[in-house]
Amino acid sequence: MNNLRADPTDQALAALRYQTAARDLEHIVRNIAARYIVQQVPLTWRLLHAIEAEALADLGFASRHDALMLGLFQRPSDLPYPETDEAVDFGTSTALPAVFAFAVSAYEEAARRAVKPASENSGLKRSRPWGG
């Protein structure tokens, strides 16, 4: 298993499994964050930790991926973050634990959508999948 000269097929399969798990976790985190976003709850450190705990405890996520894969998404214990009611601010850092990055991204996306002028949103015509 720890063979440094692993078969390229094994490496490709491992990468695919990781990408699948990351997409799955991102979907879970975005759904959790959306509950808070629609209630206009600001993203605080305490909330970010709660989102992380809920996402990583998701039984569906745990059942779809093996323990080794789940461990890749755990935040290292030597990487502490505040657990306060202060607003989350990572400054210019781009090195975030996966759950934190997905939650921050969801909040940033919601903020961008909220800033768009109402006229810009109302002018969009919904396209129908059947072309009508």
C-alpha positions, 0 to 999 in steps of 0.5 A: 500500500505504501509503495512509492512506485504505485501503479498509475492506475491505482494513483488515478483511482485514488485521485478519483476517489478523493475528488468524489469525496471532496465534491460530496463533502462540499455539497454537504457543507453548502447545504448546511451553510445554506440553512444559516445563510437564508436565516441571515446568520453571520459566519462566526468562528463558532458557527464555522466549527459547528458546520465542520462538526455537522458535515464530518459527522454526516452519516451519509458521507461516512457511509459512502467513503472509507475511514482513510478517505474521511481522515483526509478531511479532518482538520489536524489537531495542531491547527487550532482556530478560535471558537468565538462569536467573532466574524470569520477572517482568514485575511489573505490565507488560502490554506484552509481546511476543506470544510472551512473553505467550502463554508466560506465559499458558500457565504462569499457566493451568497454575499455576491448574489445579495449585492447584485442589483435587483434589476440585473436579477429580474432581467434574466429570463429563465431558460427551459430545458426543452428550449421553449 
